[in-house]
Amino acid sequence: MAANQTTDAVPKRTRLEPEARREQLLETAIATFGTRPYEEVTIADVAARAGVSKGLVFNYFGSKRQLYSEVLRVAASRADLVSDPDPSLSAPDRFRTGLERFVTIVATTPHLIPALGGDPEAREFAERTYEAIADRVISRMGVSSTPRLRHAVISWIEFVRTTTASWVADQPITREELIELQIVTFRAVATSALGSQASAAALP
């Protein structure tokens, strides 16, 4: 073959241990699925971004759907984790910090936290994540959880996701204004759902 002739071969990749390689491919998939809808992502996209062959991605994850399931699992875990900041913070600061971190995840990877509608598997992950966050928020309010309050808080979390995702597109307000809007909305929603318990609740 002539010295100046090129091929379509994947560039030589760095050798990694299997677990490290799997982690690298998963992080690459998270970044890829996080910024584009599921339907627009292919295994070839993930492989190219990771600098490996498609076959290697299939070898580790089996299929696009299995890879996406792993992405959803990690996304749900991270969203749940960021919503539970340092317990040494005051209740209002803890609420705000958790909200700010959740907003950051949605803003940087708007397709990583799925909507409550649409794809059944994605919806299931979203529901479980929202429910865990809602239960934590309610417990810190110091009031009894009721179906009405739980539904209100879960709906508010979806409101945070949708308002953040739409904000990313054109940013008509500042990030601080966005977060203030979300906090004010939480107070209104929670107060309405609490009814007579509202005065006893620790609201942000």
Secondary structure, DSSP 4 states (H G I P E B T S, - for coil): --TT----PPPPPPP--HHHHHHHHHHHHHHHHHHS-GGG--HHHHHHHHTS-HHHHHHHHSSHHHHHHHHHHHHHHHHHHHTS--TTS-HHHHHHHHHHHHHHHHHHSTTTS--SSSSHHHHHHHHHHHHHHHHHHHHHHTS---HHHHHHHHHHHHHHHHHHHHHHHH--S-HHHHHHHHHHHHHHHHHHHHGGGGGGS---
